[in-house]
Amino acid sequence: MSDAPPEHNPTQAPVEPLYTHPASPFTRTESNIPPMVAGIPGPTPPAMQVQSTWVTYRSQIEIGLALLAYMMLLIGSVTLLRANPEASWRYVVAVVPVLPAALVVFLFVRRLSQTDELQKRIQTEAFAFALGGTALLTFTYGFLEGAGMPHLNWTFILPLIAGLWGIGTAIFTFRYR
């Protein structure tokens, strides 16, 4: 008989529980799709649909192109009007940039109609905030003009509405999160 201790195998690793690392990127995972056996096709995985950039970003691309057309026509019309201040067609040229601006409004309303109910509510409340804020600010400035402040051009109203709409969208998006 020998007095040697029982054999201990140092190469055997300890057994880990079954779900020790369920989300580890270092653990190899197995597919639950059975392999093809002897030419018999197994269930086919669902085909992944890849959308084009046009489909994914269609409304942003369309609005961007309409805004680009607006800026180009605006620069062109201002240049023509400054070069020909007494021309009989100056009123027509002055209004030409309104066409792509109207297209932007149409595209924006179409995109807004495609959003879900929460986004519609956020945008409606943001627009109400912008409308009310613009009304108060322009009303107040009208009284200040009567007191001696300089007259402002009407073209400042749309950027004011857009800025307040952006602020309202941020406020109401944060509010509904």
C-alpha positions as CSV (number, residue, x, y, z in Angstrom):
1,M,0.0,0.0,0.0
2,S,1.1,3.5,-0.6
3,D,0.6,6.5,1.5
4,A,0.3,8.9,-1.5
5,P,-2.5,11.4,-1.5
6,P,-5.4,10.8,-3.9
7,E,-4.7,12.0,-7.4
8,H,-5.5,15.6,-8.2
9,N,-5.7,16.5,-11.9
10,P,-4.5,20.2,-12.2
11,T,-5.4,20.5,-15.9
12,Q,-9.2,20.2,-15.2
13,A,-10.9,23.6,-15.0
14,P,-13.6,24.3,-12.6
15,V,-17.1,24.0,-14.0
16,E,-18.9,27.4,-14.4
17,P,-22.7,27.8,-14.0
18,L,-24.6,27.6,-17.3
19,Y,-25.5,31.3,-17.6
20,T,-22.5,33.0,-16.1
21,H,-21.8,35.3,-19.0
22,P,-25.1,35.8,-20.9
23,A,-24.1,39.1,-22.6
24,S,-20.4,38.8,-22.8
25,P,-18.9,39.6,-26.2
26,F,-16.1,37.2,-25.5
27,T,-18.3,34.1,-25.2
28,R,-19.0,32.2,-28.4
29,T,-22.7,31.7,-28.9
30,E,-24.4,29.0,-30.9
31,S,-27.2,29.5,-33.4
32,N,-30.6,27.9,-32.7
33,I,-31.1,27.4,-36.5
34,P,-30.5,23.7,-37.2
35,P,-27.8,23.0,-39.8
36,M,-28.7,21.7,-43.2
37,V,-28.7,17.9,-43.2
38,A,-28.1,15.9,-46.4
39,G,-29.5,18.6,-48.7
40,I,-32.7,19.1,-46.7
41,P,-33.0,22.8,-46.2
42,G,-33.8,24.0,-42.7
43,P,-35.8,27.0,-41.9
44,T,-34.4,30.0,-43.6
45,P,-33.6,33.1,-41.5
46,P,-35.7,36.1,-42.2
47,A,-34.2,38.3,-44.9
48,M,-32.9,41.6,-43.7
49,Q,-34.3,44.5,-45.6
50,V,-31.7,47.2,-46.4
51,Q,-33.3,50.6,-47.1
52,S,-31.6,53.1,-49.3
53,T,-30.6,56.5,-48.0
54,W,-33.4,58.0,-50.1
55,V,-36.1,56.0,-48.4
56,T,-34.6,56.6,-44.9
57,Y,-34.0,60.3,-45.2
58,R,-36.5,61.2,-48.0
59,S,-38.2,64.1,-46.1
60,Q,-34.9,65.6,-44.9
61,I,-33.4,65.4,-48.4
62,E,-36.5,67.0,-50.0
63,I,-36.6,69.8,-47.5
64,G,-32.9,70.4,-47.8
65,L,-33.2,70.6,-51.6
66,A,-36.1,73.0,-51.3
67,L,-34.2,75.2,-48.9
68,L,-31.2,75.2,-51.2
69,A,-33.5,76.3,-54.1
70,Y,-34.9,79.0,-51.8
71,M,-31.5,80.3,-50.9
72,M,-30.3,80.3,-54.6
73,L,-33.5,82.1,-55.8
74,L,-33.2,84.6,-52.9
75,I,-29.6,85.5,-53.8
76,G,-30.5,85.7,-57.5
77,S,-33.6,87.9,-56.9
78,V,-31.8,90.3,-54.6
79,T,-28.9,90.6,-57.1
80,L,-31.3,91.3,-59.9
81,L,-33.3,93.8,-57.9
82,R,-30.2,95.7,-56.8
83,A,-29.0,95.8,-60.4
84,N,-32.3,96.9,-61.8
85,P,-34.1,99.0,-59.2
86,E,-36.5,100.7,-61.7
87,A,-37.4,97.6,-63.8
88,S,-41.1,96.9,-64.4
89,W,-40.7,93.2,-63.5
90,R,-39.1,93.9,-60.1
91,Y,-42.2,92.8,-58.2
92,V,-42.4,89.4,-59.9
93,V,-38.7,88.8,-59.3
94,A,-39.1,89.9,-55.6
95,V,-41.8,87.2,-55.1
96,V,-40.0,84.3,-56.9
97,P,-38.3,83.0,-53.7
98,V,-41.7,82.4,-52.1
99,L,-42.3,79.4,-54.4
100,P,-39.6,77.1,-52.8
101,A,-40.5,78.5,-49.4
102,A,-44.1,77.3,-50.0
103,L,-42.7,73.9,-51.1
104,V,-40.8,73.7,-47.8
105,V,-44.1,74.4,-45.9
106,F,-45.9,71.7,-48.0
107,L,-43.1,69.1,-47.3
108,F,-43.0,70.0,-43.6
109,V,-46.7,69.5,-43.2
110,R,-46.6,66.3,-45.1
111,R,-43.8,65.0,-42.9
112,L,-45.6,66.1,-39.8
113,S,-48.7,64.2,-40.9
114,Q,-46.6,61.0,-41.0
115,T,-45.4,61.2,-37.4
116,D,-46.9,59.4,-34.4
117,E,-49.4,61.0,-31.9
118,L,-46.7,62.0,-29.3
119,Q,-44.7,63.8,-31.9
120,K,-47.8,65.5,-33.3
121,R,-48.6,66.7,-29.7
122,I,-45.1,67.9,-29.1
123,Q,-45.0,69.9,-32.4
124,T,-48.5,71.3,-31.9
125,E,-47.6,72.6,-28.4
126,A,-44.3,73.9,-29.6
127,F,-46.0,75.7,-32.4
128,A,-48.6,77.2,-30.0
129,F,-45.6,78.3,-27.8
130,A,-43.9,79.9,-30.8
131,L,-47.2,81.6,-32.0
132,G,-48.0,83.0,-28.6
133,G,-44.4,84.1,-27.9
134,T,-44.1,85.8,-31.3
135,A,-47.4,87.6,-30.8
136,L,-46.3,88.9,-27.4
137,L,-42.9,90.0,-28.6
138,T,-44.2,91.7,-31.8
139,F,-47.0,93.3,-29.8
140,T,-44.6,94.6,-27.2
141,Y,-42.2,95.9,-29.9
142,G,-45.0,97.7,-31.6
143,F,-45.5,99.7,-28.4
144,L,-41.8,100.3,-28.2
145,E,-41.7,101.6,-31.7
146,G,-44.3,104.2,-30.7
147,A,-42.0,105.2,-27.9
148,G,-39.1,105.8,-30.3
149,M,-37.5,102.4,-31.1
150,P,-36.4,101.9,-34.7
151,H,-38.9,100.2,-37.1
152,L,-38.0,96.5,-37.8
153,N,-38.6,94.8,-41.1
154,W,-41.2,92.0,-41.3
155,T,-38.7,89.5,-42.4
156,F,-37.5,89.1,-38.8
157,I,-40.8,87.5,-37.8
158,L,-40.3,84.1,-39.5
159,P,-36.8,83.6,-37.8
160,L,-38.4,84.6,-34.5
161,I,-41.2,82.0,-35.0
162,A,-38.6,79.3,-36.0
163,G,-36.4,80.1,-33.1
164,L,-39.3,80.0,-30.6
165,W,-40.5,76.8,-32.2
166,G,-37.1,75.2,-31.7
167,I,-37.1,76.2,-28.1
168,G,-40.7,75.0,-27.6
169,T,-39.8,71.6,-29.3
170,A,-36.9,71.2,-26.9
171,I,-39.0,72.1,-23.9
172,F,-41.9,69.8,-24.8
173,T,-39.7,66.9,-25.9
174,F,-37.9,67.1,-22.5
175,R,-41.3,67.4,-20.7
176,Y,-42.7,64.2,-22.4
177,R,-39.6,62.0,-21.8
